[in-house]
Amino acid sequence: MNTSLSKSTSQMLRKVPEITLFFWVIKILATTVGETAADFLNVNLHLGLTGTSVAIGAVLLSFLTIQLRSHKYIPSIYWVTVVLLSVFGTLITDNLVDNLGVSLEMCTAIFSAGLVATFVGWYASEKTLSIHSIYTTRRELFYWSAILFTFALGTAAGDLAAEGLQLGYGVSVLVFAALIAATTFAHYVLKFNAIAAFWIAYILTRPLGASSGDLLAQPLVAGGLGLGNVVTSSLFLMTILALVSYLSIAQKKPLALQE
């Protein structure tokens, strides 16, 4: 085996976190923040959808560039990028619906098609969709493209379920949580394909997070719990910060022991 390729592969593998309970907890928290933070910047700070989209897009581009140029998995950079993608994905959907008048049904169909196209292009090019095999920049770009589509799709699907189909935020949370539980059962008990199960669960955590964010933040008259965007975003961001800080410290401990 080529030594330089082996070394490069090892380095790139460390850019993507292991799929643990921490991964899924932070992912769901990040998706919730994506929903509430977008509303906070748009409504509470009066930036408007266009202003918020430009500001978040610029910050996202900066962190995504840092993430792509890094040679190892850095929890803070990786998860900030995920949170920013979550916010930006929400803004894409909100812009289409609120500014351009595109229906939630059409948005869901568009983002579903975009995600499928990304997966098809990824597999045609790399012959795998496994995140454990991301050891080239091209694979990482496919990875982040897929994540962006899952966030935009999840926002549209979550709003469609809660508002378009009038299920309400609470029922929507239960529906998406049940679908994730069913996917988990299918993988661990029925031996459903691990890669397919991962991406199905990853997609479903987005509408779960979006519905959870709306449930917590929206006023009582709208079917929410009335915590507001500021409180909800702050609570979830602080929790993400605590977990990412823990992961960063835990990642450095083995290096310190080796020294």
HELIX and SHEET records of a PDB file:
HELIX    1   1 THR A    3  LEU A   13  1                                  11    
HELIX    2   2 LEU A   21  ASP A   39  1                                  19    
HELIX    3   3 PHE A   40  ASN A   44  3                                   5    
HELIX    4   4 GLY A   48  ARG A   69  1                                  22    
HELIX    5   5 PRO A   75  ASP A   94  1                                  20    
HELIX    6   6 ASN A   95  ASN A   99  3                                   5    
HELIX    7   7 LEU A  104  GLU A  126  1                                  23    
HELIX    8   8 ILE A  131  SER A  133  5                                   3    
HELIX    9   9 THR A  137  ASP A  159  1                                  23    
HELIX   10  10 LEU A  160  GLY A  164  3                                   5    
HELIX   11  11 TYR A  169  TYR A  188  1                                  20    
HELIX   12  12 ALA A  194  ALA A  217  1                                  24    
HELIX   13  13 LEU A  220  ALA A  222  5                                   3    
HELIX   14  14 GLY A  228  GLN A  258  1                                  31    
END                                                                             
